[in-house]
Amino acid sequence: MRKVAIVGGGPEEAIPDLNLFDENVLWIGADRGAHVLLSQGIQPTEAVGDFDSVTTEEKAHIKEKALHFEEHPSEKDETDLEIALQKAYSYQPDILYLFGVTGGRMDHGLINLQLLYPLEEKGIRGIVIDKGNWVELRKAGTHIVEYDDLYPNISFIPFTPAVKGITLEGFYYPLENKDVPWGSTLCISNKLISEKGTFSFDEGILLLVKSRDVNEVSM
């Protein structure tokens, strides 16, 4: 299973300790994300972007340390993250982690969460991660979720006007065949009662959000 991780240029205080995650990952730094990788002792396989968010010295360091360095002009149609995504697709990943894409401007954060949908359409499991959250997109069907010490709280948020027939098994607050519309808090802040739980639904798309209070665990 091929795993690729992109680190974007979002606020560094929202980016977790990347060394805590799967070591069998190919790392891509988008603009300042490449500097973040090096600052955490991780060598980027790819460093891409216009690098207008780093100093001249930092860019020289990135260029020296990254296995592949690709600089683009500042005036371009694509964002640095889009360029990084295209680079990631070339590796044909099964799983794509996205770090450094939340925690800053709301418009950037929301559109970056929407990236999970085209990833799903391509057959790629997309995961957005920051210090407080782990977010995935799920379509109708039956799914398993595992307990995670770092992100113990689990919420299900509609990504379509309604998610129909949702059932939760193995959770502190179980649910059976309920419809959950946009704006409902019915499936917010649940917990597993064992190592695994199952959720299923008949129609719609939802976001699976595993989260924690950022002061619970040092990352």
Solvent accessible surface area in square Angstrom, and as a share of the most:
residue,aa,sasa,rsa
1,M,172,0.77
2,R,120,0.44
3,K,42,0.18
4,V,0,0.00
5,A,0,0.00
6,I,0,0.00
7,V,0,0.00
8,G,4,0.03
9,G,51,0.49
10,G,19,0.18
11,P,39,0.24
12,E,74,0.33
13,E,132,0.59
14,A,18,0.14
15,I,6,0.03
16,P,1,0.00
17,D,46,0.24
18,L,1,0.01
19,N,91,0.47
20,L,97,0.48
21,F,31,0.13
22,D,44,0.23
23,E,154,0.69
24,N,112,0.58
25,V,20,0.12
26,L,31,0.15
27,W,22,0.08
28,I,0,0.00
29,G,0,0.00
30,A,2,0.02
31,D,7,0.03
32,R,60,0.22
33,G,0,0.00
34,A,0,0.00
35,H,36,0.16
36,V,4,0.03
37,L,0,0.00
38,L,31,0.16
39,S,76,0.49
40,Q,48,0.21
41,G,70,0.67
42,I,20,0.10
43,Q,97,0.43
44,P,0,0.00
45,T,25,0.15
46,E,11,0.05
47,A,0,0.00
48,V,0,0.00
49,G,0,0.00
50,D,15,0.08
51,F,7,0.03
52,D,97,0.50
53,S,61,0.39
54,V,20,0.11
55,T,72,0.42
56,T,107,0.62
57,E,131,0.59
58,E,36,0.16
59,K,62,0.26
60,A,60,0.47
61,H,75,0.33
62,I,0,0.00
63,K,127,0.54
64,E,127,0.57
65,K,84,0.36
66,A,10,0.08
67,L,109,0.54
68,H,101,0.45
69,F,49,0.21
70,E,62,0.28
71,E,89,0.40
72,H,49,0.22
73,P,93,0.58
74,S,74,0.48
75,E,166,0.75
76,K,60,0.25
77,D,150,0.78
78,E,79,0.36
79,T,80,0.46
80,D,25,0.13
81,L,26,0.13
82,E,74,0.33
83,I,11,0.05
84,A,0,0.00
85,L,8,0.04
86,Q,105,0.47
87,K,46,0.20
88,A,0,0.00
89,Y,47,0.18
90,S,79,0.51
91,Y,51,0.20
92,Q,150,0.66
93,P,8,0.05
94,D,65,0.34
95,I,10,0.05
96,L,0,0.00
97,Y,19,0.07
98,L,0,0.00
99,F,1,0.00
100,G,6,0.06
101,V,10,0.05
102,T,20,0.12
103,G,56,0.54
104,G,50,0.48
105,R,153,0.56
106,M,143,0.64
107,D,73,0.38
108,H,93,0.42
109,G,12,0.11
110,L,98,0.49
111,I,94,0.48
112,N,16,0.08
113,L,38,0.19
114,Q,94,0.42
115,L,33,0.17
116,L,3,0.01
117,Y,85,0.32
118,P,53,0.33
119,L,1,0.00
120,E,55,0.24
121,E,98,0.44
122,K,116,0.49
123,G,64,0.62
124,I,14,0.07
125,R,96,0.35
126,G,7,0.07
127,I,1,0.00
128,V,2,0.01
129,I,0,0.00
130,D,16,0.08
131,K,59,0.25
132,G,6,0.05
133,N,54,0.28
134,W,30,0.11
135,V,11,0.06
136,E,3,0.01
137,L,5,0.03
138,R,43,0.16
139,K,69,0.29
140,A,48,0.37
141,G,32,0.31
142,T,98,0.57
143,H,39,0.18
144,I,114,0.58
145,V,4,0.03
146,E,98,0.44
147,Y,89,0.34
148,D,33,0.17
149,D,106,0.55
150,L,39,0.19
151,Y,1,0.00
152,P,23,0.15
153,N,26,0.13
154,I,3,0.02
155,S,11,0.07
156,F,4,0.02
157,I,66,0.33
158,P,10,0.07
159,F,54,0.22
160,T,33,0.19
161,P,88,0.56
162,A,31,0.24
163,V,1,0.01
164,K,89,0.38
165,G,8,0.08
166,I,1,0.01
167,T,27,0.16
168,L,5,0.02
169,E,103,0.46
170,G,27,0.26
171,F,5,0.02
172,Y,141,0.54
173,Y,131,0.50
174,P,93,0.59
175,L,27,0.14
176,E,134,0.60
177,N,102,0.52
178,K,100,0.42
179,D,87,0.45
180,V,3,0.01
181,P,69,0.44
182,W,153,0.54
183,G,78,0.75
184,S,35,0.23
185,T,108,0.63
186,L,96,0.48
187,C,4,0.02
188,I,78,0.40
189,S,65,0.42
190,N,6,0.03
191,K,98,0.41
192,L,19,0.09
193,I,115,0.58
194,S,64,0.41
195,E,125,0.56
196,K,113,0.48
197,G,5,0.05
198,T,38,0.22
199,F,0,0.00
200,S,29,0.19
201,F,5,0.02
202,D,100,0.52
203,E,97,0.43
204,G,24,0.23
205,I,25,0.13
206,L,2,0.01
207,L,15,0.08
208,L,5,0.02
209,V,21,0.12
210,K,17,0.07
211,S,25,0.16
212,R,13,0.05
213,D,88,0.45
214,V,102,0.59
215,N,134,0.69
216,E,88,0.39
217,V,54,0.31
218,S,111,0.71
219,M,33,0.15
